[in-house]
Amino acid sequence: MPEDVELVRKIGRGDREAFRTLVKREGRYLYGIAHALTGNAADAEDAVQETFAALLNTRFRGESSLRTWLVRILVRRVGMLRRSRRRSGSHRTWEAQPAEGSETELAIPSGTASTEARLDLATMLNSLSPEHRMVLILRELHGLTYAELAAALGIPQGTVESRLHRARTDLRKRFKGYL
């Protein structure tokens, strides 16, 4: 972590190479999270760019890992993006646009009425509240620990655990025959 603090200090002093290093090291990871949270490439790119821009105006104190701190900024940016879309009337639901080669559909188990029917991940995630969807995506798709989630979202770890439990329970109830 001391090297992360130094990297951020260099960036704050205008060191472009330090900034490039950070973008190269964390950019793809943040984009993956942003894409999972927004559901589309354009919004994900905007959120990541705004996260790196916000880095220049905020102070990293080293209380958490740099990655966790960046995820927290990213989550806030995604929330701001959603609120601005809602206000402007251009609100979009979460729409999965998977990266090439990834599977976002779950087959309906055999023995159901139509084995050709498919249920995609976007439909399942869209059925959750934004808070539950965010916790589930960050935990299950990106592997953040409960402590990292709490730090990134700015909420107590118990709240993370209860939101995750509720999200899983809700998905099991709604999609009982599919999971």
N, C-alpha and C positions, 0 to 999 in steps of 0.2 A: 504493500500500500504506500510506503514512502515514495516509491518511484512513480506511482500514480499522482500523488500530490505534486511532485516535482514536474511531471508532464503537464499537468493543468496550470501550474505556475508559468511554465514556459509559454504555453498557449496564451495565457493572460498577458504576457509581455510581448506578444505578437510573433512568436516563433512559428513560422509557417510549416517547417519540417515537423515540429512536435504535433501540430494540428493534423497534418497528413498521416502521421504515425497513428494517432488516435482514430481517425476516420478509417484507416485501413484495418486497424485491429478490431474496432467495435461496430463499424458501419453495417456489415452484413448481418450481424447478430441483431442489431436494433431494427434493421429493415425487416427481418423475419418476424419479429414481434409486432412491429407496426402493421405489416401486411396481415398478420393473423388477427389483429385487433380491428383494423379498418375494413378488411376484406377486399381491398383493391390496390393496385400498384401505385396509382397516382397519389392517392391519399397517404399511402405508406411513405413514399418518397418525400412528400411535403412534411410529414410528421418528423421524419429523420432529419431533414434539413433544418427544420425549426428547432429540433433538439440540439443539434450542433451549434446553431446560432445562439441559442439560449445559454449554452455553455460559456460563451464569452461574457455574459452578463450576470452569471451566478457564481457563487463561491463554493468550491469543493473543500470540505473541512477534513475529509478522510475518515469520517465516522462510520462509513460503510465502504464497500468496494466501489471503485469508480464505475464499474459496470452496473451495479445496483443503483447508483446515483443517476446514471444516464437513463436507465429504465424508468426511474421515477419521473424524470423530466419528460421522457417520451410519453408516458401514460398521461401526464398532465396535458401535453400537446394534443394527444388524440382526443381527450375529453373536451378541450377547447374547440377542436375541429368539429366534433359532434354538436356542441352547443351552437356554434356559428352556423352550421348547416340547418339546425332546427329553426333558428331565428330567421334565416334567409328563405326557408321553405324548400331547400334543396336536400332534405333529409333522405339518406339512402339507408336501406337495411344492409346488414352484413351480407356480402355476396362473395362466396369463395371463388377465387381465381387462382387455382393451385399452380405451384411451380411445376414445370414439366417433370413427369415421372412420378408425381405424388398422387396418392389415392385419397379422394375426399368423399367417396361414396361407401355406404355400408349396404351390403346385400341383405335383403329380407331373408330370414331363415327359411330353409326348405320346409314344406308342409303348410305354408301360408297360402292364401287365396291366389296370389300371383307372384310367381318366383321371378318374373321379369321386372317387377316394380323395384325401384331403388329409392333409398332415402339418403340424401347427401348431408355431409357434415354441416354445410352452411345452414340448412333448414333446422338442424338440431341446435346449433349455436344461436341462431336467430330467435329461437323460442325462449332463450334465457334473458334475464335483465342484463343491462350492460355491466353492472357490477359483478354478477355471477359469471357472465361470459368472460370478462377480463381475467378473473382469478383462475378460472378453469383453463383458459388458453395459456396463461403464463406458467401455471403449474404443470399441466399435462403435455403441452406441446413444446414448451421451452425449458422445462425442468427446474424452474426456480424453487428454492426451498421455501418453507413457510416463513423463515426469518427474512429471506430476501424479498419475498412478496410483501411482507409487512413494511419493510423499509421502502420498497419501491412505490407502494401505494399510500404510504403515510397513515396506515391504520394498525391497530394492535394485532398481534399474531392470532389471538383468539377469534377476532373478526375474520381474518383470512380463513381460518379453519372452518368456521361456521358457514361462511359464504361458499366455500368449496364443497362442504357437506350438502348444503342446500342445492347447489347446482347439480351435483351428482344425483341427489334424490329426485330432483325435478326431472332430469333427463330420464332416469329409470322409470318414473311414473308415466311421463308423456310418450316414451318410446319403448314401452315394456316388451313388446314382441320383437323389437329390432336389436336390443342390446343384450 
